[in-house]
Amino acid sequence: VRLVESGGGLVQPGGSLRLSCAASGFRFSNYVLSWDRQAPGKERELVAAISRAGSSTTYADSGKGRFTLSRDNAKNTVYLQMNSLKSEDTAVYYCYVYIVSNYWGQGTQVTVSS
């Protein structure tokens, strides 16, 4: 199982970023995918999750109305569109899948600062 995140960076408050997670090593369309994040000094938390077909999504309260999670099963990729970013969104963002065990990617840093 391999998960490779990309798209992080430095953005000003109110800005947008689109994170991508390219997956391999498993039948992508068979599994729920999610994004977690971990801010400095804080526990890792769920940001959003998406069903196998992409028809259902769940968001943490922190991202509702600002984040949109989607997936392309033909490309084995999941996307997290983040709008109206706030300083409290600063964290390392991880792609996650549970297949008998927990798997995370290496993470991508998102820094929201002026």
C-alpha positions in Angstrom: 0.0 0.0 0.0 1.4 3.4 -1.0 -0.1 6.8 -0.5 1.6 9.9 -1.8 0.3 13.3 -0.9 1.1 16.5 -2.7 -0.2 20.0 -3.1 0.7 21.5 0.3 2.4 24.8 0.7 2.3 28.3 2.2 -0.9 30.3 1.6 -2.4 33.5 3.0 -5.5 33.4 5.2 -8.5 33.2 3.0 -6.6 31.4 0.3 -7.1 28.0 -1.3 -5.1 24.8 -1.8 -5.9 21.5 -3.5 -4.3 18.5 -2.0 -3.9 15.2 -3.9 -3.3 11.7 -2.8 -2.1 9.2 -5.3 -2.7 5.6 -4.2 -1.2 2.3 -5.3 -0.8 -1.3 -4.1 -4.5 -2.0 -3.5 -7.8 -1.9 -5.2 -8.5 1.7 -4.7 -12.2 1.7 -5.5 -12.9 -0.9 -2.8 -11.9 1.3 0.1 -13.0 4.4 2.0 -10.3 7.1 1.9 -9.8 9.9 4.3 -7.6 12.9 5.1 -6.2 13.4 8.6 -4.2 16.3 9.8 -1.8 17.0 12.7 -0.9 20.4 13.9 2.2 21.0 16.1 1.6 19.9 19.6 -1.8 18.4 18.8 -3.2 15.0 18.2 -3.9 13.8 14.7 -7.5 14.4 13.7 -9.9 13.4 10.9 -10.5 16.1 8.3 -12.8 14.3 5.9 -13.7 10.9 4.5 -15.2 9.7 1.3 -17.1 6.5 0.4 -15.8 4.0 -2.1 -17.8 5.3 -5.0 -17.4 8.9 -3.9 -21.1 9.4 -3.4 -20.9 10.1 0.3 -18.5 12.4 2.2 -18.1 13.2 5.9 -16.4 16.3 7.2 -15.1 17.4 10.6 -16.8 20.5 11.8 -13.7 22.5 11.3 -13.8 22.0 7.5 -17.6 22.0 6.8 -18.5 24.5 4.2 -14.8 25.2 3.3 -13.4 21.8 2.3 -14.5 19.5 -0.5 -13.3 15.9 -0.7 -13.5 14.0 -4.0 -12.0 11.0 -5.7 -11.2 9.7 -9.1 -11.3 5.9 -9.0 -9.9 5.7 -12.6 -6.8 7.6 -11.5 -6.6 6.1 -8.0 -6.5 9.6 -6.6 -8.3 11.5 -3.9 -8.5 15.3 -3.7 -9.1 17.7 -0.9 -10.0 21.2 -2.0 -9.6 23.6 0.8 -11.0 27.1 0.6 -11.1 30.1 2.9 -8.1 28.7 4.8 -7.5 29.9 8.3 -4.3 29.9 10.4 -5.7 27.1 12.5 -5.7 24.9 9.4 -1.9 24.9 9.5 -0.9 21.2 9.9 0.6 18.3 8.1 -2.1 16.6 6.1 -2.1 12.9 5.6 -4.0 10.6 3.3 -5.3 7.5 5.2 -6.8 4.1 4.3 -7.6 1.2 6.6 -6.9 -2.2 5.0 -6.7 -4.7 7.8 -4.1 -2.2 9.2 -3.8 1.6 9.2 -1.9 3.2 6.3 -0.9 6.8 6.0 1.2 8.6 3.5 4.2 10.7 4.3 2.1 13.9 4.6 2.1 17.3 3.0 2.7 20.5 5.0 0.0 23.2 4.8 0.9 26.5 6.3 -1.6 29.3 6.5 0.1 32.6 7.3 0.3 36.2 6.2 
